[in-house]
Amino acid sequence: MHSRNVSEQWRTSDTPALFRVVDGLIVVRTAFSKAVPTRLGRVAALIPGLILAASLVAGLGVLLWSSIHDYDSFLATQGDLSLTQYSDLVTDPQFHTVLIRSLVMAVLVPMVAIAIAIPYTLTLSRIRLRWLRLALLIGVFIPMLTGDITRTFGLLVTIGPGGPIEWLTGAHLVGGLWGIGIGIVQILLPAAVVVLLPAVLRINPELGAAAATLGAKPFTVFLRITLPQLCVGIVAAYAACFALTMAAFADPAILGRGLNNFVSNFLQDRYLGLGNPPQGAAIGILLLLIVSLGTALILLIGRARRRR
């Protein structure tokens, strides 16, 4: 009955053109909902995401296939099936150095980012002034909004030669791990805030108030009441920051000036600099495995501590 009434309105010449278009869309939607089952409609909504995921899996499959072949860099031809690319990396001392540097930074730098993100997120959740809360949100997300390259060059002006940090402290940060660490913390902070915010919003304020009533000092309340309620969020934030640090590229390249490369920079050197795509593919597959295993290990440790 409704469809027939809509059809009659659609044929009425006095109806404005925009309304007729809307009514026509309603007719199409009604007919589609009757012709297509509900479950099929839900599956159809997943198709764009599934296509993107499938394209990623296909790309990784191509990388894996390329990494298990010999390669002649002079002739730029792919050879027979072989694990030469992986065996060369296992015996390459330069790759060992780059991998250890990346792992150490991926373990330490997220700790700094999360230590900064916890009080920032707690303050953000407790502020009542809407404009101030919005300003803090915008401030923490500026590094993400500006883009990786723009952000890194902006930080280079601040901590680089002739910049205000070097002028005030005399510290030469660019070219070393300190400069790279500062750059990575800057991009990890918004990620840590995003992951921690749901956990912060679930904190029960009555527990802290009760502890304060019983004479607990603010630091004790934070350490014994607030922090345990954030354990799940902290573990998730650490896992996300670990993965982002392992994949860092712009900060080691620009702030490190190529003197302290990470695995991503090493991959670029082998893929483009030496012209060996299969070995670059092997480095990419190894990086994926290390990040996946490291993230899984962090989550498993956090889950085990939560059970205790």
ABEGO torsion letter per residue (X at the ends): XAAAAAAAAAABAABBAAAAAAAAAAAAAAAAAAABBAAAAAAAAAAAAAAAAAAAAAAAAAAAAAAABBBBAAAGBBBBBBAAAAAAAAABAAAAAAAAAAAAAAAAAAAAAAAAAAAAAAAAAABABAAAAAAAAAAAAAAAAAEAAAAAAAAAAAABBGBAAAAAAGBBABGBAAAAAAAAAAAAAAAAAAAAAAAAAABBAAAAAAAAAAGBBAAAAAAAAAAAAAAAAAAAAAAAAAAAAAABAAAAAAAAGGABBBAAAAAAAAAAAAGBAAAAAAAAAAAAAAAAAAAAAAAAAAAAAAAX
